[in-house]
Amino acid sequence: MQHKTTGALLALTLASSSALAAWPNITVSYLEQTGVAAANTPIEMWVRVTADREIGTAAGFPFGFDAADLPKTETIYDFSTNTRKTYTFASYTSLSIIPGWSCTPRCDPPGYTFQSFYAPSSSTDPRAFTNLAGSERLLTGDFLVGSFIPDGSVTSGTVTFSLVPALNFNVQGVATDGTQLNAYLGPANGFNACPYDKRDTCSFTRTITSVPEPSSLWLWGLGVIGVGAARRVGGRRV
């Protein structure tokens, strides 16, 4: 009995590995996962997006994915009859790229407020992560997700920002009766910078350094001026 159970588990593992191997190799990673920041400076979150093949409507069916992994059905709720009906895809027409993020437990850690970055779609420096939405093909490279704006209450220590950028995809198509369909495509939580099972060890952090008080900077400036004056006076005496 033990031998049969082990064999069944092995078969399940192989089947799961085969299914996972079908996904394209898309990565979303923090460009600078750790670092140092001044207490009064906004902290930018950048990500790097890579893909081992062309992804998107422009690639044509099956849009860079394995045809076997495309959704086969979509269940639609009919409010007029208060019922659900499942439709089968008869054909596939396009792919939607959906950039986004999740936060556990919150996007704004104590002392900071997150502001997502938006830029015109024609802008390339910097490119906004949100601009990936609506593209006919998945663009790769470095993208600015947004900035964490400090309120001045955190002056030192390490701050963990729980915001995790991710890419998700939806495929569009039609059923045999002409009904427009739109279904999710991809791994359970999308392609993201921190897999859910590694949130404890994978995070975006900054070590915050204190900023000198204006009075301290003034005194420091006087000190520098004094040293410079002494050197000039000494030079004239030689």
Secondary structure, DSSP 8 states (H G I E B T S, - for coil): -HHHHHHHHHHHHHHHHHHHHTS--EEEEESS-S-EEETTS-EEEEEEEEESS--SGGG-TTTTS-GGGS--EEEEEETTTTEEEEEEEEEEEEEEEEEEEEESS-SS-TTEEEEE----TT--TT-BGGGGTT-SS---EEEEEEEEEE-S---SEEEEE-EEEEEEEEEEEEETT--EEEEEESSTT-EESS-GGGTTT--EEEEEE----HHHHHHHHHHHHHHHHHHHHHHHH-
